Amino acid sequence: MMREVHADIAVIGGGTGGVAAALAALRAGKRVVLTEQYAWLGGQFTSQAVPPDEHPWVEEFGVTASYRAFREAIRGVYRSAYPMTDRAHNDPRLNPGAGRVSKLCHEPRAAVTAIELLFAPYRSSGQLIVLQPYLPVGSTTDGDRVLAVQLARPGESAGVVVTAPYFLDATETGELLRLASVEYVTGAEAHADTGEPHAPAVADPLNHQAITYCFAIDHVDGDHTIDRPASYDFWRAYRPSFWGAPLLSWSAPDPRTLEPATRSFTPNRSGSVSDSADYQGRDGGDLDLWLFRRILAREHFTPGFFASDIVLVNWPQVDYFEAPVIDVPDAEWRLAEARQLSLSMLYWMQTEAPRPDGGAGWPGLRLRPDVVGTEDGLAQAPYVRESRRIVSEYRIVEQDLALDVRGERGAVRYDDSVGVGMYRIDLHPSTGGDNYIDVAASPFQLPLGALIPVRVQNLLPAAKNIGTTHITNGCYRLHPVEWNVGEVVGELAAQCLDLGVPPTAVRATPTLLGNFQRRLDAHGIERAWPHGVVGY
């Protein structure tokens, strides 16, 4: 017999958007069930081990108040528990890793701790039930409504059924969309469909951005070489046609020019904390791979406490773009291949990678499974850049925000704006054989219409599964926007419950829409950019 759990709002998936959605619904006084497949809540921040990708104004504006509070909670973890230098401890903009990808690069566990602190009072009161590890395996629907979702522990049959007036799909792949037969899109739309300058002539539902299994390393004395990966020979010889070099090398295409570019790599190069001020938005950011996604800079801490910096490997060389992993029969095999690629890159670095001194390999590179919370050292979950996407009331297209299309006008301003975001249209190499697509964007808004499915009344997207295209997903997929999406749909579901109206009515009725937008304003959810802010 299956266990039954009921809530006002069920958030299926505990990633970045799921956490934000649950917090918003709890703030609104609703009883929430939150499910998560992996050991850590937080998704990109934690189980996927992806340091935040953020825009250069993140400290001043352009994110929600709760996202900013979450960032400060992460900083608070370091200030309260780590032996820091006075300079670092007192820095109001502490960047624990001093990585170039963001103004806040940190270890996954710091985000886990911050999330647990945010949820602690709601867990204690019983307002929040967290089901973990559980993933959705089925649903019960009646016409345009979802009645229940069946959950199972990984590798087991369904053991829990969740019922709720509203379901929020915060899974990393939009899995609930498939299970509930919600209309969705995958892959690349055709140019004739979207009119996007960078859309292909022919649609390809299986053309998805690369996925990545991230991992953490440091560099210490001794030989820490891992066992030779089973697929090492394959990946060592692998040379993508558009790469200009073997995949396992220090060379990779420059995302913006597509010309081959050689990256540097020097473990623990000293005197580098100040380099984090050179924010990646000014250039490609990844030319120095040690600094690019460094998540702990030992110079911030008591001298001698850390033997090495800690670096998160989420680099071009570990992007798996051989085949998609969504809506294909061999997904598990492909995920295993992606894991082999990441391990092969590490083994190559330890044994064969050319060093500046003319030698080969850094056997002192040490895999850090403790940092990512696994036994094998790879992140608990793959970083999936592109999800299933709802067929929505409004679809965001490239022409809405591309800088070379919009120019001085800036991105399209939506009457139903419920948030803001900013990132270049950044598509990694894809399973259809495409190289990078990296296009300057204007600071953009988040339209409510992109969060509302065309048919289903009580299911909302709460992650990367909103109404974007293959192209615009490239700039709506990052941490702050996913958080904004989750927070808004948490608030939307709560308001719909209070008023007894569906989400479509909130958007279609000026009075209801205005009231909802004022509700968001009151919670510090920015809906417009300051005048004069331009893209990069």
C-alpha angles and dihedrals in degrees: 000000000000121000113242123217125182129194140160091246127017116204108198107201127030101219127120094295093040093054091050092046093051093048091051093049091047090049087055091056098254127142108243137197113200120190129193133180098207135058094255130054115223108066110206091022096050127002091036092042096219115153109227117281104210142162122259095253095055094117093055109031145328101083134076121269091244092052090052090049090051091052090051090049089057090052088048091058089061096043093050101042112021128079098242134176114255090247093055095041092053096043106112089204097046112177103192094198098031086218120168097227093072146001088246115045112166145154117277092240091061089061091045089055093047092050093049090051091051092051098039099094093046092050091050093050093048092239089117126050116189117199108197136200093018134124131191115261103166147358142209117223138180113199108298096355135081110223103180144355123216118218134195138183111252109282095011136094123259113298105162132046119199123201126188141146088244133034123194117200105217096155117132094241102033088254094162090058089062095043093049094043092241113166109259144162132221133190127359125347120216122258089239088059101046105017088223115158092226098040115113123248091245126041116243116190090189096054102104133161117261121275123219137206103210125203139183127236140177132185120238140148119293137041111295098166112153124225112282106270115244093239096041096114091053095050093041089058095039113117116173112217093239098040101083091216141033111297090238097063140087089262128089135149117282100245092223102042099023088221117133111267128188117225124211124229125188117156117229097355104183131233092032105120092097090057090077088076087071092084116208094238088079093063141348090298096207102084091104105048096189092057099033099083102005107156100186124033109196091208088071092063139063107297110265097013093106118039091202146006115261118232129194113219109219098137135144090261093065097048109120110212102152094108141345123266098203122086093356128117096229099051095127092052091049091050088052089052090052090053091051090052092055093047090047091054090053093048090049090051091050097047115019113014113123114248127210089246092060095257128114132242136002107238087178090071104111126200111229109211089165091063094056098033101243139109098232096046097243120115116274091244135025118253101246108195098185126044135183105282128215122244094243140192088251126024119207111224134187092257089063094068117001108127094221090054101040100034116169091352090073124213121327112282112224123210088215096050113156100172148347138244142173135201135122116266090265117180118173120214109296141217090252091067097261122148121222118309105203115168131168114251136197119237102274143200132234111237118212089223090068090060098053122082117226095239119006111086106199106034121085132181114246105177137027091325097092128120100287128122129241086267101046092042082074091074102027094055100078129106102264094046094047089051090049091051092050094046093050096049090047089056092042094053090048093051092047089053092049094049100034093233131121122247091254089062092052091056096040097047114072094207093050092044092050092049091049093049090050088051089055091046090054090056094050098256104151114219103181138037124242113262115271100025108135134188133258 
